[in-house]
Amino acid sequence: MRLVSTTTRRRFLSLAGAGIAAALAPGAGRAHDGPHRVEVGISAFAFTPRRVTIRAGDTVVWTNRDLAPHTATADEAGWETDRLDRGQSAAITFATPGRHAYFCSFHPMMTGEVVVEPT
């Protein structure tokens, strides 16, 4: 059996910790490797997650898991999913950076936001 010295163990843990910290840092060293799809569920009369952050060119997909119909409708006009019955999905691709608040046209108390960052 080979024993690991205290110095070797500390060096390993130090490097591992630095690697984990770099991987978890927001946006650190990560390139946008092409369009992504982000899922937003609709259940219990709420959008989950309520806020998503994406890059320009990414797509958000809303899927209704409620018994009631829902929509995702932009506050400032411009886009809408149309009516989504239980099990239905709709996708919107966002090309313009900015904050895009939305609500359900059937249940206006249901709100969400898509934050689009530049690529």
C-alpha positions as CSV (number, residue, x, y, z in Angstrom):
1,M,0.0,0.0,0.0
2,R,1.3,3.4,-1.0
3,L,0.8,6.3,1.4
4,V,0.1,9.8,0.1
5,S,2.1,12.6,1.8
6,T,0.3,15.5,3.5
7,T,2.0,17.9,1.0
8,T,0.7,15.9,-2.0
9,R,-2.8,15.7,-0.5
10,R,-2.9,19.5,0.1
11,R,-1.7,20.2,-3.4
12,F,-4.3,17.9,-4.9
13,L,-7.1,19.4,-2.8
14,S,-6.0,22.9,-3.6
15,L,-6.0,22.2,-7.4
16,A,-9.3,20.4,-7.2
17,G,-10.9,23.3,-5.3
18,A,-9.6,25.9,-7.8
19,G,-11.0,23.8,-10.7
20,I,-14.4,23.5,-9.1
21,A,-14.5,27.2,-8.3
22,A,-13.6,28.1,-11.9
23,A,-16.2,25.7,-13.3
24,L,-18.9,27.2,-11.1
25,A,-18.0,30.9,-11.7
26,P,-20.8,32.6,-13.7
27,G,-19.7,32.8,-17.3
28,A,-16.1,32.1,-16.5
29,G,-14.4,30.6,-19.5
30,R,-17.6,29.3,-21.0
31,A,-18.3,30.1,-24.6
32,H,-21.8,30.0,-26.0
33,D,-21.5,26.9,-28.1
34,G,-24.6,27.5,-30.2
35,P,-28.3,27.7,-29.6
36,H,-29.8,26.1,-26.5
37,R,-33.3,25.1,-25.5
38,V,-34.5,26.1,-22.0
39,E,-37.6,24.4,-20.6
40,V,-40.2,26.2,-18.6
41,G,-43.0,24.1,-17.0
42,I,-46.5,25.3,-16.3
43,S,-48.1,23.7,-13.3
44,A,-50.1,24.7,-10.2
45,F,-50.9,28.0,-12.0
46,A,-47.2,29.1,-12.1
47,F,-44.3,29.2,-14.5
48,T,-41.3,27.1,-13.3
49,P,-38.8,28.6,-13.2
50,R,-40.4,32.0,-13.1
51,R,-37.2,33.7,-14.6
52,V,-34.8,32.2,-17.1
53,T,-31.6,33.7,-18.4
54,I,-30.5,32.8,-21.9
55,R,-28.3,34.0,-24.7
56,A,-29.5,35.7,-27.9
57,G,-30.5,32.9,-30.3
58,D,-31.6,30.5,-27.6
59,T,-35.1,29.1,-27.5
60,V,-37.5,28.8,-24.5
61,V,-40.0,26.0,-24.5
62,W,-43.1,26.2,-22.4
63,T,-45.0,23.0,-21.5
64,N,-48.4,23.0,-19.8
65,R,-48.7,20.4,-17.1
66,D,-51.9,21.9,-15.6
67,L,-55.5,20.8,-16.3
68,A,-56.4,24.4,-17.2
69,P,-55.2,26.0,-20.5
70,H,-52.4,28.6,-20.3
71,T,-50.4,31.0,-22.5
72,A,-47.1,32.8,-22.3
73,T,-47.8,36.3,-23.6
74,A,-45.3,39.1,-23.8
75,D,-46.2,42.2,-21.7
76,E,-45.0,44.5,-24.5
77,A,-46.6,42.5,-27.3
78,G,-44.5,40.9,-30.0
79,W,-44.8,37.2,-29.1
80,E,-47.2,34.7,-27.6
81,T,-47.4,30.9,-27.4
82,D,-51.2,30.8,-28.1
83,R,-53.3,28.5,-26.1
84,L,-51.6,25.5,-24.5
85,D,-53.8,22.7,-23.3
86,R,-52.4,20.1,-20.9
87,G,-49.4,18.3,-22.5
88,Q,-48.9,20.9,-25.2
89,S,-45.7,22.8,-25.7
90,A,-44.7,25.9,-27.6
91,A,-41.3,27.4,-28.4
92,I,-40.1,30.9,-28.9
93,T,-36.6,31.9,-30.0
94,F,-35.2,35.1,-28.7
95,A,-32.9,37.1,-30.9
96,T,-32.8,40.4,-29.1
97,P,-31.0,41.0,-25.7
98,G,-33.1,42.5,-23.0
99,R,-35.7,41.6,-20.4
100,H,-38.9,40.1,-21.7
101,A,-41.7,40.0,-19.0
102,Y,-44.7,37.8,-19.8
103,F,-48.0,36.5,-18.3
104,C,-50.7,34.0,-18.9
105,S,-53.6,35.7,-20.8
106,F,-56.1,33.4,-19.1
107,H,-54.6,33.9,-15.6
108,P,-52.9,37.3,-15.5
109,M,-51.5,36.7,-12.0
110,M,-49.2,34.1,-13.5
111,T,-46.0,36.0,-14.6
112,G,-42.5,35.2,-15.7
113,E,-39.5,36.8,-17.3
114,V,-37.0,35.8,-20.0
115,V,-33.6,37.6,-19.6
116,V,-31.7,37.5,-22.9
117,E,-28.0,38.3,-22.8
118,P,-25.9,39.1,-25.8
119,T,-24.0,36.1,-27.3
